Amino acid sequence: MTEHASVLRIAVFAVPNDGRDELVRALKDRAEHLRSAEGNFGSQVCDVEDEPGALALVSRWRSRQDLGAGPSDLAGLPDPVRVTSLYSLSD
């Protein structure tokens, strides 16, 4: 059984001028929902150090199949600035 995530998904969002608290709450709610999905090894909300005014939703998955089969990680959220998926070369 895989004991580590082989997929890392990072979605970066621009923070509206007066909507940081609302966006943080929405991202944290989404991260909590994702944590219960099959194959999810954790999800969290982060500040983006080199992009002031940006937040990231980071999720770690056992496999590409788990990411694709689980709940949409971006459902109900504003459009992200970018989404990056990283896949382990060890699989």
C-alpha positions in Angstrom: 0.0 0.0 0.0 1.2 3.5 -0.8 2.2 5.4 2.3 2.9 8.7 0.7 1.2 11.0 -1.7 2.1 10.6 -5.3 0.1 13.7 -6.5 0.3 17.2 -5.1 -2.2 19.7 -6.4 -1.8 23.4 -5.8 -4.5 26.0 -6.7 -3.5 29.6 -6.2 -6.2 32.3 -5.7 -6.0 36.1 -5.8 -7.4 37.6 -2.7 -10.1 40.3 -3.3 -9.3 43.6 -1.7 -12.0 43.3 1.0 -12.6 39.5 0.8 -9.7 37.8 2.4 -11.6 36.5 5.4 -14.4 35.1 3.2 -11.9 33.4 0.8 -9.9 31.9 3.7 -13.2 30.5 5.1 -14.3 29.1 1.7 -10.8 27.5 1.1 -10.7 26.0 4.6 -14.2 24.6 4.2 -13.1 23.0 0.9 -9.9 21.6 2.4 -11.9 20.0 5.2 -14.3 18.4 2.7 -11.4 17.0 0.7 -9.7 15.4 3.7 -12.6 12.9 3.9 -12.2 11.8 0.3 -10.7 8.4 -0.5 -7.0 8.7 -1.3 -6.6 12.2 0.1 -3.6 12.4 2.4 -4.3 16.0 3.5 -5.4 19.4 2.4 -4.5 22.8 3.7 -4.7 26.5 3.0 -1.5 28.5 2.7 -0.2 32.0 2.1 1.9 32.2 -1.0 5.2 33.8 0.2 6.3 35.3 -3.1 2.9 36.5 -4.1 1.5 38.9 -1.5 -2.3 38.9 -1.7 -2.5 35.2 -2.8 -3.7 32.1 -1.1 -3.2 28.5 -2.1 -5.3 25.4 -1.6 -2.8 22.4 -1.4 -4.0 18.8 -1.5 -2.0 15.6 -1.4 -3.4 12.4 -3.1 -2.4 8.8 -3.2 -2.8 8.7 -7.0 -4.1 10.5 -10.1 -7.1 8.2 -10.1 -8.0 9.2 -6.5 -7.7 12.9 -7.5 -9.9 12.3 -10.5 -12.4 10.1 -8.7 -12.8 12.3 -5.6 -14.9 15.4 -5.2 -13.9 18.3 -7.4 -11.2 20.0 -5.4 -12.2 23.4 -6.8 -16.0 23.1 -6.7 -17.8 26.2 -5.5 -14.6 28.3 -5.3 -13.7 31.4 -7.3 -11.6 30.8 -10.4 -8.0 30.2 -9.4 -5.1 32.2 -10.9 -3.4 28.9 -11.7 -3.6 25.2 -10.8 -0.5 23.0 -10.8 -0.5 19.3 -10.4 2.8 17.6 -9.5 3.3 13.8 -10.0 5.9 11.7 -8.2 8.4 10.0 -10.4 8.8 7.2 -8.0 5.5 5.5 -9.1 
